[in-house]
C-alpha cells in the first residue's frame, strides 16, 4: 500500500476553495503545491496528515482564472499525486 492516496479533489473547476481528501497509513507532513502552466509555484502549503482520512481546504480565491497543476509530496520528495485543476 502507498503511504498516502488522494481520494478526491473538488470542485474542478473551482472559484474560491478546493477540497482535497486524502487517506494515509502514516502520520507525517506533506507539501501541497499548486503551480501554473509555466511551472511557477503559486501555492506551497505544508500540512500534517494522520492515519485515516484527512480533509484539506486550499484557498484559490486570489488565483487568476487559468489551468493549474496540483501535487502532493511526502517529506522524502516523492510526488504522490498530480492533477490539473481549473480556476475560473
Secondary structure as the mmCIF struct_conf table of DSSP 4:
data_model
#
loop_
_struct_conf.conf_type_id
_struct_conf.id
_struct_conf.beg_label_comp_id
_struct_conf.beg_label_asym_id
_struct_conf.beg_label_seq_id
_struct_conf.end_label_comp_id
_struct_conf.end_label_asym_id
_struct_conf.end_label_seq_id
BEND BEND1 UNK A 3 UNK A 3
STRN STRN1 UNK A 4 UNK A 10
BEND BEND2 UNK A 12 UNK A 13
STRN STRN2 UNK A 14 UNK A 14
BEND BEND3 UNK A 15 UNK A 16
STRN STRN3 UNK A 17 UNK A 24
BEND BEND4 UNK A 25 UNK A 26
STRN STRN4 UNK A 28 UNK A 36
TURN_TY1_P TURN_TY1_P1 UNK A 37 UNK A 38
STRN STRN5 UNK A 41 UNK A 49
BEND BEND5 UNK A 51 UNK A 51
STRN STRN6 UNK A 52 UNK A 59
TURN_TY1_P TURN_TY1_P2 UNK A 61 UNK A 62
BEND BEND6 UNK A 63 UNK A 63
HELX_LH_PP_P HELX_LH_PP_P1 UNK A 64 UNK A 64
BEND BEND7 UNK A 65 UNK A 65
STRN STRN7 UNK A 66 UNK A 74
TURN_TY1_P TURN_TY1_P3 UNK A 75 UNK A 76
STRN STRN8 UNK A 79 UNK A 87
#
